[in-house]
């Protein structure tokens, strides 16, 4: 018989979120060997709080990555609730590029976690595919986006944009390329 962990109190949930956000920045800026105590201090929590949530470096790296993944995937539904589907898709594309930048910044820490036996990427393709699919389906149903597009093709296109515009100085170019992708997704919609 498996018991579900009890939900975190509001203050514990806020602490966990601050730790995860701080960890993403710290791993990106200082590499995989940044002291965990430094992450705790930067997050405004004690080391005990960090270790209570994340008993190992690998657990923190994996949780930080999965948190970034959840944020970008969950934002698809949030954007669809706020915007027409084509505009929601375009705004989500920006968030996806930001997610990939965070992932790239954490690359060394993620490689170290994988080398230790963790698998932070286990659900990545399924979750991203579902998020992109929800945006595409909503756009097709509204007659704003093509109905014949594979979500994986969109994901690969966005990944390509992220790879060739990886520096902050290239962000304007990334936006223009994302606009072109969206135009392609609109082409022939509703016919």
C-alpha positions as CSV (number, residue, x, y, z in Angstrom):
1,X,0.0,0.0,0.0
2,X,1.4,3.3,-1.1
3,X,0.7,6.5,0.8
4,X,0.7,9.8,-0.9
5,X,2.9,12.6,0.6
6,X,0.8,15.2,2.3
7,X,0.6,18.5,0.4
8,X,3.1,21.2,1.4
9,X,2.1,24.1,3.5
10,X,2.0,27.4,1.7
11,X,5.3,28.6,3.2
12,X,7.0,25.3,2.5
13,X,5.7,25.4,-1.1
14,X,7.1,29.0,-1.5
15,X,10.5,27.9,-0.1
16,X,10.6,25.0,-2.5
17,X,9.8,27.3,-5.4
18,X,12.5,29.8,-4.4
19,X,15.0,27.1,-4.1
20,X,14.2,25.7,-7.5
21,X,14.3,29.1,-9.2
22,X,17.6,29.9,-7.5
23,X,19.1,26.6,-8.4
24,X,18.4,27.0,-12.1
25,X,20.2,30.4,-12.0
26,X,23.0,29.1,-9.9
27,X,23.7,26.0,-12.0
28,X,23.6,28.2,-15.1
29,X,25.9,30.9,-13.8
30,X,28.3,28.9,-11.6
31,X,28.2,25.3,-13.0
32,X,27.3,21.9,-11.5
33,X,29.6,22.2,-8.5
34,X,28.0,25.4,-7.0
35,X,27.8,24.8,-3.2
36,X,24.3,23.8,-2.2
37,X,24.7,26.0,0.9
38,X,25.2,29.0,-1.5
39,X,21.9,28.1,-3.3
40,X,20.1,27.9,0.0
41,X,21.5,31.3,1.1
42,X,20.6,32.9,-2.3
43,X,17.1,31.5,-2.0
44,X,16.7,33.0,1.5
45,X,16.4,29.6,3.3
46,X,18.5,27.6,5.6
47,X,20.6,24.7,4.4
48,X,18.3,22.4,6.4
49,X,15.3,23.5,4.4
50,X,17.1,22.9,1.2
51,X,18.2,19.4,2.2
52,X,14.7,18.6,3.6
53,X,13.3,19.2,0.1
54,X,16.3,17.9,-1.9
55,X,18.5,15.4,0.0
56,X,21.1,15.3,-2.8
57,X,22.6,17.5,-5.5
58,X,21.1,15.2,-8.1
59,X,17.7,15.5,-6.6
60,X,17.9,19.2,-6.7
61,X,19.1,19.3,-10.3
62,X,16.4,16.9,-11.4
63,X,13.7,18.8,-9.5
64,X,14.9,22.2,-10.9
65,X,14.8,20.9,-14.5
66,X,11.4,19.2,-14.0
67,X,10.0,22.4,-12.5
68,X,11.1,24.4,-15.6
69,X,9.5,21.7,-17.8
70,X,6.3,21.8,-15.8
71,X,6.2,25.6,-16.0
72,X,6.5,25.7,-19.8
73,X,4.1,22.9,-20.3
74,X,1.5,24.2,-17.8
75,X,1.6,27.6,-19.4
76,X,0.0,26.3,-22.6
77,X,-3.4,25.9,-20.8
78,X,-3.0,29.2,-19.0
79,X,-2.3,31.0,-22.3
80,X,-5.2,29.3,-24.1
81,X,-7.5,30.6,-21.3
82,X,-6.3,34.1,-21.8
83,X,-5.6,34.5,-25.6
84,X,-6.8,33.4,-29.0
85,X,-5.1,30.1,-29.8
86,X,-2.7,31.5,-32.4
87,X,-1.5,34.3,-30.1
88,X,-1.3,31.7,-27.2
89,X,0.9,29.6,-29.5
90,X,3.2,32.5,-30.2
91,X,3.5,33.5,-26.6
92,X,4.2,29.9,-25.7
93,X,6.9,29.7,-28.2
94,X,8.7,32.5,-26.4
95,X,8.4,30.6,-23.1
96,X,9.7,27.5,-24.8
97,X,12.8,29.4,-26.0
98,X,13.3,30.6,-22.4
99,X,12.9,27.0,-21.1
100,X,15.6,25.8,-23.5
101,X,17.9,28.6,-22.4
102,X,17.5,27.5,-18.8
103,X,18.1,23.9,-19.8
104,X,21.2,24.9,-21.7
105,X,22.5,26.9,-18.7
106,X,22.0,23.8,-16.6
107,X,23.6,21.4,-19.1
108,X,26.6,20.5,-17.1
109,X,24.6,20.0,-13.9
110,X,22.1,17.8,-15.9
111,X,24.9,15.7,-17.4
112,X,26.3,15.2,-13.9
113,X,22.9,14.1,-12.6
114,X,22.4,11.7,-15.5
115,X,25.9,10.3,-14.9
116,X,24.9,9.5,-11.3
117,X,21.8,7.5,-12.4
118,X,19.1,10.2,-12.4
119,X,16.8,10.5,-15.4
120,X,15.4,14.1,-15.4
121,X,14.3,13.7,-19.1
122,X,12.1,10.7,-18.7
123,X,8.8,12.5,-19.4
124,X,10.1,15.5,-21.4
125,X,9.0,14.6,-24.9
126,X,5.6,13.4,-23.8
127,X,4.9,16.5,-21.8
128,X,6.2,18.9,-24.4
129,X,4.3,17.1,-27.1
130,X,1.1,17.3,-25.1
131,X,1.5,21.0,-24.6
132,X,2.2,21.7,-28.2
133,X,-0.6,19.4,-29.3
134,X,-3.1,21.3,-27.1
135,X,-2.1,24.6,-28.7
136,X,-2.3,23.1,-32.2
137,X,-5.7,21.5,-31.6
138,X,-7.2,24.7,-30.1
139,X,-5.8,26.7,-33.1
140,X,-7.2,24.2,-35.6
141,X,-10.6,24.1,-33.9
142,X,-10.7,27.9,-34.1
143,X,-9.6,27.9,-37.7
144,X,-6.5,29.8,-36.9
145,X,-3.8,27.1,-37.2
146,X,-3.3,24.3,-39.6
147,X,-4.7,20.9,-38.5
148,X,-2.1,18.8,-40.3
149,X,1.0,19.6,-38.2
150,X,2.8,17.1,-36.0
151,X,3.6,18.6,-32.6
152,X,7.1,17.0,-32.7
153,X,7.8,18.9,-35.9
154,X,6.9,22.2,-34.1
155,X,9.1,21.2,-31.1
156,X,12.1,20.4,-33.3
157,X,11.6,23.7,-35.2
158,X,11.6,25.7,-32.0
159,X,14.6,23.8,-30.7
160,X,16.5,24.7,-33.9
161,X,15.6,28.4,-33.4
162,X,16.9,28.2,-29.9
163,X,20.1,26.6,-30.9
164,X,21.0,29.3,-33.5
165,X,19.9,32.2,-31.3
166,X,21.3,31.1,-28.0
167,X,22.7,34.4,-26.9
168,X,20.7,37.2,-25.4
169,X,21.9,39.4,-28.3
170,X,20.1,37.1,-30.7
171,X,16.7,37.4,-29.0
172,X,15.3,39.7,-31.6
173,X,16.3,37.3,-34.3
174,X,14.6,34.5,-32.4
175,X,11.4,36.5,-32.2
176,X,11.5,37.0,-36.0
177,X,12.1,33.3,-36.6
178,X,9.2,32.4,-34.2
179,X,7.0,34.8,-36.1
180,X,7.9,32.9,-39.4
181,X,7.1,29.6,-37.8
182,X,3.7,30.9,-36.6
183,X,3.0,32.2,-40.1
184,X,3.7,28.7,-41.4
185,X,1.3,27.3,-38.8
186,X,-1.4,29.7,-39.9
187,X,-0.9,29.1,-43.7
188,X,-4.0,27.4,-45.1
189,X,-5.8,27.2,-41.7
190,X,-9.5,27.0,-41.9
191,X,-9.6,25.9,-45.5
